[in-house]
Amino acid sequence: MGDPPIRLLIVDDHPIVRGGLRGMFNGDPQFEVLGEAANGAQAVDLARALGPDVILMDLRMPAMDGVTAIKELIRVGVTARVLVLTTYDTDRDVLPAIEAGATGYLLKDTGRDELVHAIRTAARGEAVLSPSVATRLLVQVRTPVDALSARELEVLKLIADGVTNREAAAKLFISEATVKSHMLHIFAKLGVNDRAAAVAEAFRRGLLTVD
């Protein structure tokens, strides 16, 4: 007899994506799709009830996002491997997911053969990353960045909103000289030389987001 099928749970807030993934695995004896969830909260409930081997997890979903779901799955003792399958590969998506405990991270343009291989790899507990994600993590490791302090982030957010140093000082109840000092520290940590570049780099790294 061959190996038992790998039991899957599909988690995505788009029905078309869930249906496409289910259709990809239906009829393949290597896999058994146990169920589908439209958000992280449903994923946790179904994972506890069904006991999948691998969870294909989207990240940006209503009710409970993927990273929060991964943390909750670990907290409640679910042993399934989580393979993130998403459209996004920015620092603010990749790093939290990996740190939360995801076994793998793939993008939705991954081909079927690569996805099948990734699921098998994840089921064995081995890490699997798309090339762009692996590159991003390597860059992150090789060029560690000093974290911005909470106050520096406050200043940077105000600068991103277009306020002057004087206006930022008034809003934060600090001196203009202190704002300038924070800006110098921000420039040094982000490796930039001016306000516009600092804001652009902060968005690139996910330190700032569009509301």
Disulfide bonds with the S-S distance in Angstrom:
none
